[in-house]
């Protein structure tokens, strides 16, 4: 009626690496994820940040909403720019919402020292 414990069970196979056998595949997966996913995403974010900081007046830009327009005001130190969609419509857009800068505009005019 009572079940007796199995006393004849062996210890099973022993791990020659002392439990570190699972650590190597885990580290390998982390390295693969870093080089295939994390690092390229960081590079894209860095390129986007550089593009956003270099936008200037006269550039043709594409916003995340799909609008294509020409930058009319791009003050330094401000995270907003003014984009002209047509002759009568101008909108303020966050620089972070820009997807692409298509055509470069006129160079930045230097201020006279006099």
ABEGO torsion letter per residue (X at the ends): XBBBBBAABBAEBBBAAGGAAAAAAAAAAAAAAAAAAAAAAAAAAAAAAAAAAABBBGBBBBBAAGBBBBBABBBBGBABBBBBABAABBBBBBAAABABBABBBBBBBBBBAX
